[in-house]
Amino acid sequence: MASGFFALFDDIAALMDDVAVMSKVAAKKTAGILGDDLAVNAEKSSGFVSSRELPVLWAIGKGSLLNKIIILPLAFLLSAFWPQGVIIILVLGGMYLAYEGAEKIYEYFFHRKEKHTDIAEEIKLSAEEILTVEKGKIKSAIVTDFILSVEIVIIALGTVVDESLSIQIMVVSLIALLATAGVYGIVAVIVRMDDLGLAILRRTKKERGLKYFIGKALVNALPWVIKSLTVIGTVALLLVSGGIFVHNIDFFHHILEIWPSILKDFTIGLGAGVGCLVVFLSVKWIWKKAFA
């Protein structure tokens, strides 16, 4: 009887070791998409009145958790009954990520002035209109999070698709929960960075010294942190999408073989993204001409 318990404990320990190892691998694979998730949510959770930043972030965080509760069972059913579907969805998701990365670059070079105009108009809105805009931004952030969550879950699932269902469930669920808690925890710190800086400045009697320098730096750093996260997120999108194509499509796996892997992934991701963007803009232009 005792030997049976010890054997059970050994099995559990071995299982947890496997989960730990596979979780580490899955975390590395999803790191890029988490970078974009962080950038997107930091951008969407900032720009509100200070008292509304955390409630907005909490609303988006709850939506993100609900997204994963919906996605996880569907992903496990897919893995159990149609494992090839995981690869297909992974590649389709890679095309979306590549498109999104290329679109961000396109928007930066061709539509920056339009964005600044929208922000200027938003400042003139009434309190009721601002709440309506806030609800719209929350909804938009949750929809974007749903797409990113699908990719996080599928990428994590892709690393353990050959493992037993129990390991798949534990590893992917762990990655999904860590992604939600980690991303929104970091975003909460980022969006409150300027408030912390202002609080330090209020307690500083003189406009010099270490405390004043830290407070000023925190206030001034927030816009730059969000901008840098946006750039990092865009690069991460292209790297992740390129990596998906390289590892799941033989054609991409065997081209540019002498290039460093990071440069190869980025180039393939950017090329695929530009192709997807051209197709999308062409279809949009044709649709306007046909039905305008």
C-alpha positions in Angstrom: 0.0 0.0 0.0 2.8 2.4 1.0 4.7 1.6 -2.1 1.6 2.5 -4.1 1.5 6.0 -2.5 5.2 6.5 -3.2 4.7 5.5 -6.8 1.8 8.0 -7.1 4.0 10.7 -5.6 6.7 9.9 -8.1 4.3 10.1 -11.0 3.0 13.5 -9.7 6.5 14.8 -9.3 7.5 13.6 -12.8 4.3 15.2 -14.2 5.1 18.5 -12.5 8.7 18.4 -13.8 7.3 17.9 -17.3 4.9 20.8 -16.8 7.7 23.1 -15.5 10.0 22.3 -18.4 7.2 22.7 -21.1 5.9 25.9 -19.4 9.4 27.4 -19.7 9.5 26.5 -23.4 6.0 27.8 -24.0 6.8 31.0 -22.1 9.7 31.7 -24.4 7.6 31.0 -27.5 4.9 33.4 -26.3 7.2 36.2 -25.1 7.0 38.1 -28.3 3.3 38.2 -28.5 3.2 39.1 -24.8 5.4 42.1 -25.7 2.8 43.3 -28.2 -0.1 42.5 -25.7 1.7 44.7 -23.2 2.2 47.5 -25.7 -1.3 47.5 -26.9 -2.9 47.5 -23.4 -0.5 50.2 -22.1 -1.5 52.4 -25.0 -5.2 51.7 -24.7 -5.2 52.1 -20.9 -3.4 55.5 -20.9 -4.8 58.9 -21.9 -7.7 58.8 -19.5 -8.4 61.0 -16.5 -6.1 59.8 -13.7 -9.0 58.5 -11.6 -10.3 56.4 -14.5 -7.1 54.7 -15.5 -7.2 51.8 -13.1 -11.0 51.2 -13.5 -10.5 51.0 -17.2 -7.6 48.7 -16.8 -9.6 46.5 -14.4 -12.5 46.3 -17.0 -10.1 45.3 -19.8 -8.4 42.8 -17.5 -11.7 41.1 -16.6 -12.5 41.0 -20.3 -9.1 39.4 -21.0 -9.7 36.7 -18.3 -13.2 36.0 -19.8 -11.6 35.7 -23.3 -9.2 33.0 -22.0 -12.0 31.1 -20.2 -13.8 30.9 -23.6 -10.7 30.1 -25.6 -9.0 27.5 -23.5 -11.7 24.7 -23.6 -12.1 25.2 -27.4 -8.3 25.0 -27.9 -8.1 21.7 -25.8 -11.1 20.2 -27.8 -9.3 21.2 -31.0 -6.1 19.6 -29.8 -7.9 16.4 -28.7 -9.9 15.8 -31.9 -8.1 17.7 -34.7 -4.4 18.4 -33.8 -3.6 19.5 -37.3 -6.1 22.3 -36.7 -3.7 23.8 -34.2 -1.1 24.3 -36.9 -3.6 25.7 -39.3 -4.9 28.3 -36.8 -1.3 29.0 -35.8 -0.4 29.9 -39.4 -3.6 31.9 -40.0 -2.9 33.8 -36.7 0.7 34.4 -37.9 -0.7 36.0 -41.0 -2.9 38.3 -38.9 0.1 39.2 -36.6 2.3 39.9 -39.7 -0.5 42.1 -41.1 -0.9 44.0 -37.9 2.8 44.6 -37.6 3.0 45.9 -41.2 -0.2 48.0 -40.7 1.4 49.7 -37.6 4.4 50.7 -39.8 2.1 51.9 -42.5 0.0 53.9 -40.1 3.1 55.5 -38.6 4.3 56.8 -42.0 1.0 57.7 -43.6 -1.6 58.5 -40.9 0.1 60.1 -37.9 -1.5 63.5 -38.5 -5.0 62.0 -38.5 -4.4 60.4 -35.1 -3.2 63.8 -33.6 -6.4 65.4 -35.0 -8.6 62.7 -33.3 -6.9 63.3 -30.0 -7.4 67.1 -30.2 -11.1 66.6 -30.9 -11.5 64.1 -28.0 -10.3 66.7 -25.5 -13.3 68.9 -26.4 -15.9 66.2 -25.6 -18.4 66.4 -22.7 -18.2 64.1 -19.6 -21.0 61.9 -21.0 -19.3 61.7 -24.4 -15.9 60.9 -22.8 -17.6 57.9 -20.9 -19.0 56.7 -24.3 -15.5 56.9 -25.8 -14.1 55.1 -22.8 -16.6 52.2 -23.2 -15.7 52.1 -26.9 -12.0 51.9 -26.1 -12.6 49.2 -23.5 -14.6 47.1 -26.0 -11.9 47.7 -28.7 -9.2 46.6 -26.2 -11.1 43.4 -25.2 -11.6 42.5 -28.9 -7.9 43.0 -29.6 -7.1 41.0 -26.5 -9.3 38.2 -27.7 -7.2 37.9 -30.9 -3.9 38.1 -29.0 -5.2 35.6 -26.4 -6.0 33.1 -29.2 -2.5 33.5 -30.5 -1.0 33.1 -27.0 -3.0 30.0 -26.3 -2.4 28.5 -29.7 1.4 29.2 -29.7 1.6 27.7 -26.2 -0.5 24.7 -27.3 1.8 24.3 -30.3 4.8 23.7 -28.0 3.0 20.8 -26.2 0.7 19.5 -28.9 2.6 16.1 -28.9 2.3 15.8 -25.1 -0.6 14.2 -23.1 -3.8 16.1 -22.7 -3.2 16.6 -18.9 0.2 18.3 -19.6 -1.4 20.4 -22.4 -4.1 21.6 -20.0 -1.8 22.5 -17.2 0.9 24.2 -19.3 -1.4 26.2 -21.5 -3.7 27.2 -18.6 -0.7 28.3 -16.6 0.7 30.4 -19.5 -2.7 32.0 -20.1 -3.1 33.0 -16.4 0.5 34.3 -16.1 -0.1 36.2 -19.3 -3.2 37.9 -17.9 -1.7 38.7 -14.5 1.7 39.6 -15.8 0.6 41.9 -18.6 -2.1 43.8 -16.7 0.1 44.0 -13.6 2.9 45.7 -15.6 0.4 47.9 -17.4 -1.0 49.1 -14.1 2.5 50.1 -13.0 3.2 51.9 -16.3 -0.1 53.9 -16.4 0.4 55.1 -12.8 4.0 56.0 -13.4 3.3 59.7 -13.9 1.0 59.9 -10.8 3.8 58.5 -8.7 6.1 61.1 -10.2 3.7 63.9 -9.4 3.3 62.6 -5.8 7.0 62.7 -5.4 7.2 66.2 -6.8 4.5 67.5 -4.4 6.6 66.3 -1.5 9.7 68.0 -2.8 10.2 71.5 -1.5 13.0 72.5 -3.8 13.3 72.1 -7.6 16.6 70.2 -7.3 17.9 67.1 -5.6 17.5 63.3 -6.1 13.7 63.2 -5.2 12.9 66.0 -7.7 15.0 64.4 -10.4 13.2 61.0 -9.9 9.7 62.6 -9.8 10.4 64.6 -13.0 11.9 61.6 -14.7 8.8 59.4 -13.9 6.4 62.1 -15.2 8.4 62.7 -18.4 9.1 59.0 -19.0 5.5 57.7 -19.4 5.0 58.9 -23.1 8.4 57.5 -24.1 7.8 54.2 -22.3 4.5 53.7 -24.2 6.1 54.8 -27.5 9.0 52.4 -27.0 6.6 49.6 -26.0 4.7 50.2 -29.3 7.9 49.9 -31.3 9.0 46.8 -29.4 5.5 45.3 -29.8 5.6 45.9 -33.6 9.0 44.3 -33.9 7.7 41.4 -31.7 4.7 40.9 -33.9 6.9 40.5 -37.0 9.4 38.2 -35.2 6.6 36.0 -33.8 4.8 35.7 -37.2 8.0 35.1 -39.1 8.9 32.4 -36.5 5.5 30.7 -37.0 6.0 30.6 -40.8 9.6 29.3 -40.5 8.7 26.5 -38.1 5.4 25.4 -39.7 5.9 25.9 -43.5 8.6 24.0 -45.2 9.1 26.7 -47.9 10.0 29.4 -45.4 12.1 26.9 -43.4 14.5 26.3 -46.2 15.0 29.9 -47.5 17.5 32.4 -46.1 19.2 29.5 -44.3 22.5 31.3 -43.8 20.9 34.3 -42.2 20.7 34.7 -38.4 17.4 33.3 -37.2 16.2 36.6 -35.7 16.9 38.5 -39.0 15.3 35.7 -41.0 12.1 35.6 -38.8 11.8 39.4 -39.0 12.3 39.6 -42.8 9.8 36.8 -43.5 7.3 38.3 -41.0 7.6 41.8 -42.6 7.4 40.4 -46.1 4.2 38.4 -45.3 2.8 41.4 -43.5 3.4 43.7 -46.4 1.7 41.1 -48.7 -1.3 40.8 -46.4 -1.6 44.6 -46.1 -1.4 45.1 -49.9 -4.2 42.5 -50.4 -6.3 44.2 -47.7 -5.9 47.7 -49.0 -6.5 46.5 -52.6 -9.8 44.7 -51.6 -10.8 47.8 -49.6 -10.1 50.1 -52.6 -12.1 47.8 -55.0 -15.0 47.6 -52.5 -15.2 51.4 -52.3 -15.1 51.8 -56.0 -17.8 49.2 -56.5 -20.2 50.2 -53.8 -19.4 53.9 -53.1 
